[in-house]
């Protein structure tokens, strides 16, 4: 009996059955699906590694190039500005040129600019190469999500996207640990160059791996390339014993064909800001913007804040050895706190498909505000209470941001838009979010010097609570919903 044509997602969601016809709940991953997941995880790892390593490398860069507070802010903001531009300028190209092609291109760009970064001869080139690295990572925000979510069963989409996203936290921890190890074994100002150089060879390996993955059947169908979509879905789902034995895709419904045609005429951007797409755009972008204000501000400048608050401000960096010793001290504290980022994202992986994206995001925002509140209280306390409140507050913040808004905003941004504008929607959300990160990274060095830690923590508490409120007001729950239904309801 020949089965009737089906949709891409119905083939991906297909479950095996026992010989008597009893269905199972388990959908085994194919080798190709695991390969896609692993290669997408690598991009998030590199982001955490590079961005959070900057917190350790920054004092050495300041000394190496003699940077002013404003120039220091520009260096901190450069990779985040690149992410912002890359997400909106390059991420949307995945809707035009395909998921796989941009998945490869972004990593080639990353490897090239990373190599240039390690050889930066001047402050200007340093900023250019950091921006270029961010450009590639920005493109990875939507494309990494899309290549996973469009090739994974609906019931497992949340945990697999977030488990890949968890590598951002692992990269953050590895970045601080690598910084600490290099500083310990190479106590020189040029040590920051070796920190970034450690990622060059792994990036090249990832480029080679991405060249060999299957393309998205969802995207190919949206382009009217049905025969190619059938071939790519069959390649994606290749198993032993084989099932499905044949892939026969149904034509897109009339309303979806009309939507695709409209996007081709208009470019697709208008759909993000008119009803009903506007609600999805607000949900995907505004809470992510508010979350990035605190996550990147606290993440990049945790070493600086620790040195300020713990009481080592008098440990002045009068010479190179003093600077490196203080940087090592701060790196140790930052690495300890980064462990909680990993714990938080692991909790998100376990809970996202059970508790739901919206609920976790709201709880996480409130938990972030509570953690920052504890850190703020430490400023008026004496030791040892001061240290307990500070570390306890930052540990709670790191855990709650990853179980909640840092993970869920990324997950939602790649789910709430229909296929034909998913790259643009996720790219815009990531770019808008990174605007917050850029502002934070640029202003934090200046504000820390001028108004202190207390005021900054108070502002971030308010933005976290605002993020919880906006999430509730514009909520769209995507847990367990097929990508072919999301955005069509």
C-alpha positions in Angstrom: 0.0 0.0 0.0 1.4 3.4 -1.0 1.2 6.0 1.7 -0.2 9.4 0.8 2.2 12.4 0.6 2.9 14.0 4.0 4.6 17.1 5.3 8.3 17.4 6.3 7.6 17.6 10.0 5.3 14.6 10.0 8.1 12.5 8.6 10.5 13.9 11.2 8.0 13.3 13.9 7.2 9.7 12.8 7.6 7.1 15.5 8.4 3.4 15.0 5.9 0.7 16.1 6.0 -2.8 17.5 5.2 -5.6 15.1 1.6 -5.8 16.4 1.1 -2.1 15.5 1.5 -0.7 19.0 3.2 2.8 18.6 6.1 3.9 20.8 6.8 7.4 22.3 10.5 7.2 21.4 11.8 8.8 18.2 15.4 7.6 17.7 17.8 10.2 16.4 19.6 9.5 13.2 23.4 9.9 12.7 22.7 13.0 10.6 20.5 14.6 13.2 23.2 14.0 15.8 25.9 15.5 13.5 23.8 18.6 12.9 23.2 19.0 16.6 26.9 18.7 17.4 28.0 21.1 14.7 25.4 23.7 15.8 26.6 23.3 19.4 30.1 24.2 18.3 28.9 27.6 17.2 27.4 28.4 20.6 30.6 27.1 22.3 32.7 29.5 20.3 30.4 32.4 21.3 30.7 31.7 25.0 34.5 31.1 24.6 35.2 34.3 22.7 32.8 36.7 24.4 33.4 35.7 28.0 37.2 35.2 27.5 37.2 38.9 26.7 36.5 39.5 30.4 39.9 37.9 31.2 41.8 39.3 28.2 40.5 42.8 28.5 42.9 44.1 31.2 45.8 42.8 29.1 44.5 44.5 26.0 44.2 47.7 27.9 47.8 47.5 29.0 49.1 46.3 25.6 47.5 49.2 23.6 47.2 51.8 26.4 43.5 52.1 26.1 41.4 54.8 27.7 38.1 53.9 29.5 36.1 54.8 26.3 38.4 52.7 24.1 38.1 49.9 26.6 34.3 50.1 26.2 34.7 50.0 22.4 36.8 46.9 22.6 34.2 45.2 24.9 31.4 46.2 22.7 33.0 45.3 19.3 32.2 41.6 19.3 28.7 42.2 20.5 28.2 44.9 17.9 29.3 42.4 15.3 26.8 39.8 16.7 24.1 42.5 16.4 24.9 43.3 12.8 25.6 39.7 11.8 22.3 38.5 13.2 20.2 40.9 11.2 22.3 41.3 8.1 23.5 37.8 7.6 21.1 35.7 9.7 18.2 36.7 7.4 20.2 35.4 4.4 19.3 31.9 5.6 15.8 32.6 4.3 17.2 33.4 0.9 20.3 31.2 0.3 19.4 28.3 2.6 20.2 27.1 6.1 23.2 24.9 5.2 25.0 27.5 3.0 24.9 30.2 5.7 25.8 27.6 8.3 29.1 27.0 6.5 29.8 30.6 5.5 29.5 32.0 9.0 32.1 29.6 10.3 34.5 30.4 7.5 34.2 34.1 8.4 34.7 33.3 12.1 37.9 31.4 11.5 39.4 34.1 9.2 38.7 37.0 11.6 39.8 35.0 14.6 43.1 34.4 13.0 43.4 38.1 12.3 42.6 38.9 15.9 45.6 37.0 17.2 47.9 39.2 15.0 46.2 42.6 15.7 49.0 45.2 15.5 47.0 48.2 16.6 43.9 49.2 18.6 42.0 49.9 15.3 42.7 46.4 13.9 41.8 44.9 17.3 38.3 46.5 17.1 37.9 45.5 13.4 38.8 41.8 14.0 36.7 41.6 17.2 33.7 43.0 15.2 34.3 40.5 12.4 34.3 37.6 14.9 31.1 38.9 16.3 29.7 39.2 12.8 30.1 35.5 12.2 28.7 34.6 15.6 25.7 36.8 15.0 24.8 34.9 11.8 25.1 31.7 13.9 22.3 32.9 16.3 19.4 32.2 13.9 21.1 29.6 11.6 22.2 27.3 14.4 18.7 27.3 15.9 17.1 26.7 12.5 19.3 23.8 11.4 18.4 22.0 14.7 14.7 22.9 15.1 13.9 22.2 11.4 15.5 18.8 11.5 14.3 17.5 15.0 11.1 16.0 16.2 8.6 18.5 17.7 8.5 16.7 21.1 12.3 16.9 21.5 12.9 20.3 19.9 13.2 22.3 23.1 15.7 20.1 24.9 17.9 19.6 21.8 18.0 23.3 20.9 18.8 24.2 24.5 21.3 21.4 25.0 23.2 22.9 22.0 22.7 26.4 23.5 24.3 25.0 26.7 27.6 24.9 25.0 27.6 28.7 25.3 27.9 28.3 29.0 30.5 25.6 28.6 32.4 27.9 26.3 32.2 30.7 28.9 33.6 28.4 31.5 36.3 27.1 29.2 37.1 30.7 28.1 37.8 31.7 31.7 39.7 28.5 32.5 41.9 28.8 29.3 42.6 32.5 30.2 43.6 31.4 33.7 45.9 28.6 32.5 47.6 30.7 29.8 48.1 33.6 32.3 49.5 31.1 34.8 52.0 29.6 32.4 52.7 32.7 30.2 52.6 35.7 32.5 53.1 38.3 29.7 50.9 41.0 28.3 50.8 39.1 24.9 49.0 36.2 26.6 45.6 37.5 25.4 46.6 36.6 21.8 47.2 33.0 22.7 43.8 32.8 24.4 42.0 33.6 21.2 44.4 31.5 19.1 43.2 28.3 20.9 40.0 28.4 18.9 41.4 28.6 15.4 42.0 24.9 14.6 38.7 23.8 16.2 36.9 26.3 14.0 38.4 24.9 10.9 37.4 21.4 11.9 33.8 22.6 12.3 33.8 24.2 8.8 34.7 20.9 7.3 32.0 19.1 9.2 29.3 21.6 8.3 30.0 21.1 4.6 28.6 17.5 4.8 25.2 18.0 6.5 21.8 17.8 4.9 19.8 20.9 4.1 16.5 21.9 5.7 13.5 20.2 4.0 11.2 22.9 5.5 13.2 25.7 3.7 13.5 23.8 0.4 9.7 23.3 0.4 9.2 27.0 1.1 11.3 27.7 -2.0 9.2 25.3 -4.2 12.1 22.8 -4.5 10.0 19.7 -3.7 12.3 17.0 -5.3 15.4 18.4 -3.4 13.4 18.5 -0.2 12.4 14.9 -0.5 16.0 13.9 -1.1 17.3 15.9 1.8 14.6 14.6 4.2 15.5 11.0 3.1 19.2 11.7 3.8 18.3 13.3 7.2 16.2 10.2 8.3 18.5 7.5 6.9 18.5 4.6 9.5 19.0 0.9 9.8 16.4 -0.6 9.5 15.2 2.1 7.2 12.1 4.1 8.0 10.4 5.8 6.4 11.2 3.6 3.4 10.2 6.4 1.0 9.7 10.2 1.4 6.8 11.6 -0.6 6.1 15.2 0.4 2.7 16.9 0.0 2.5 20.3 -1.6 2.2 23.3 0.7 -1.3 24.4 1.5 -2.7 27.3 -0.4 -2.4 29.7 2.5 1.2 28.9 3.0 1.9 29.2 -0.7 0.3 32.6 -0.6 2.4 33.6 2.4 5.6 32.5 0.7 4.7 34.4 -2.5 4.0 37.5 -0.4 7.4 37.3 1.3 9.1 37.0 -2.1 7.4 40.2 -3.2 8.0 42.2 -0.1 11.2 40.7 1.2 9.5 39.5 4.4 10.5 42.3 6.8 7.0 43.9 6.8 5.5 40.7 8.2 7.6 41.1 11.4 6.0 44.4 12.3 2.3 43.9 11.2 -0.4 41.8 12.8 -0.2 38.9 13.6 3.6 38.8 13.3 4.1 41.8 15.5 3.2 39.9 18.6 5.8 37.3 17.9 8.4 39.9 17.2 7.8 41.7 20.5 7.9 38.4 22.4 11.1 37.3 20.7 13.0 40.5 20.8 12.1 42.8 23.8 12.6 40.3 26.7 15.8 39.1 25.0 17.1 42.7 24.8 16.3 43.2 28.5 17.9 39.9 29.4 21.1 40.7 27.5 21.5 44.0 29.4 22.2 42.0 32.6 23.7 38.8 31.2 26.4 40.4 29.2 27.0 43.2 31.6 27.5 40.8 34.5 29.2 38.1 32.4 31.9 40.2 30.8 32.6 42.4 33.8 32.3 39.8 36.6 36.1 39.8 37.0 36.1 43.6 37.3 33.1 43.7 39.7 34.7 41.0 41.9 37.9 42.9 42.2 36.0 46.1 43.0 33.6 44.7 45.6 35.7 42.0 47.3 38.0 44.7 48.5 41.1 44.2 46.3 40.8 47.7 44.7 43.9 48.6 46.6 45.7 45.8 44.9 46.7 48.3 42.1 48.2 47.1 38.9 51.4 49.2 39.2 53.3 46.9 36.9 52.8 44.0 34.5 53.2 41.3 37.2 50.6 43.0 39.5 48.2 43.3 36.6 48.4 39.6 35.7 48.2 38.6 39.4 45.0 40.6 39.8 43.6 39.2 36.5 44.3 35.7 37.7 42.5 36.4 40.9 39.4 37.7 39.1 39.5 34.8 36.6 39.3 32.3 39.4 36.2 33.9 40.8 34.6 34.3 37.4 35.2 30.6 36.6 33.5 29.5 39.8 30.5 31.6 38.9 30.4 30.3 35.4 29.7 26.8 36.7 26.3 28.0 37.7 25.6 29.0 34.1 26.1 25.3 33.1 23.9 24.1 36.0 21.2 26.6 34.8 21.2 25.5 31.2 21.1 21.8 32.2 18.0 22.6 34.2 16.5 24.4 31.2 17.2 21.4 29.0 15.3 19.1 31.4 12.4 21.5 32.0 11.7 23.4 28.8 9.5 20.6 27.2 7.8 19.8 30.5 7.2 23.2 32.3 7.0 25.3 29.1 9.0 28.2 27.6 6.9 31.1 28.9 6.6 29.9 32.5 10.4 29.3 32.8 11.2 32.7 31.2 9.0 34.5 33.7 10.4 32.6 36.7 13.9 33.1 35.5 13.6 36.9 35.1 12.2 37.1 38.7 15.1 34.9 39.9 17.6 37.1 38.2 16.2 40.2 39.9 16.5 38.3 43.3 20.1 37.4 42.6 21.1 40.9 41.7 19.2 42.1 44.8 21.5 39.9 47.0 24.6 41.2 45.2 23.4 44.8 45.8 22.9 44.1 49.5 26.5 43.0 49.7 27.7 46.5 49.0 26.4 47.7 52.5 27.6 44.6 54.4 30.9 43.7 56.1 33.0 40.6 55.6 32.3 37.7 55.7 28.7 38.5 55.0 29.7 40.7 52.1 31.4 37.9 50.2 28.6 35.5 50.9 25.9 37.9 49.6 28.0 38.8 46.5 28.9 35.3 45.4 25.4 34.0 46.4 23.7 36.7 44.4 25.8 36.2 41.3 25.5 32.4 41.6 21.7 32.7 41.8 21.7 35.2 38.9 23.8 32.9 36.7 21.6 29.9 37.5 18.3 31.7 36.9 19.3 33.5 33.8 20.2 30.3 32.1 17.3 28.2 33.3 15.0 31.2 32.3 15.5 34.1 29.9 19.0 33.5 28.5 17.8 30.0 27.3 14.1 30.6 26.6 14.5 33.9 24.7 16.9 32.1 22.3 14.5 29.1 22.0 11.4 31.2 21.4 13.0 33.4 18.8 13.6 30.5 16.5 10.1 29.0 17.0 7.5 31.7 16.9 7.9 32.7 13.2 6.7 30.7 10.1 9.4 29.1 7.9 9.5 31.7 5.2 10.5 34.5 7.6 12.0 32.4 10.5 15.6 33.4 9.7 14.7 37.1 9.5 12.6 37.0 12.6 15.2 35.1 14.7 17.9 37.3 13.3 16.0 40.5 14.1 15.4 39.3 17.6 19.0 38.4 18.2 20.2 41.7 16.7 17.8 43.7 18.9 18.9 41.8 21.9 22.6 42.4 21.1 21.8 46.1 21.0 21.3 45.8 24.7 24.5 43.8 25.1 26.5 46.4 23.1 25.1 49.3 25.1 26.0 47.4 28.3 29.5 46.4 27.2 30.3 50.0 26.0 28.8 51.8 29.0 29.8 49.5 31.8 33.5 50.5 32.1 32.5 54.2 32.2 29.5 53.7 34.5 31.5 51.5 36.9 34.1 54.2 37.2 31.6 57.1 37.5 28.6 55.9 39.4 29.6 52.6 40.9 28.2 49.1 41.1 25.2 49.8 43.3 23.3 52.0 40.8 24.1 49.5 38.0 22.7 46.6 39.9 19.5 48.5 40.7 18.9 49.3 37.1 19.4 45.7 36.1 17.0 44.5 38.8 14.3 46.8 37.2 15.0 45.5 33.7 14.7 41.9 34.8 11.3 42.5 36.4 10.2 44.4 33.2 11.2 41.4 31.2 9.0 39.1 33.2 6.0 41.4 32.7 6.5 41.8 28.9 6.9 38.0 28.5 3.5 37.5 30.2 1.8 40.2 28.2 2.8 38.9 24.8 3.1 35.2 25.6 3.0 32.6 22.8 3.6 29.0 24.1 5.4 26.8 21.6 6.1 23.8 23.7 5.5 20.6 21.7 3.8 22.5 18.8 4.9 21.6 15.2 6.9 24.2 13.4 4.4 23.9 10.6 1.6 25.2 12.9 3.5 27.9 14.7 2.9 31.3 13.2 -0.2 30.0 11.3 -2.6 30.0 14.2 
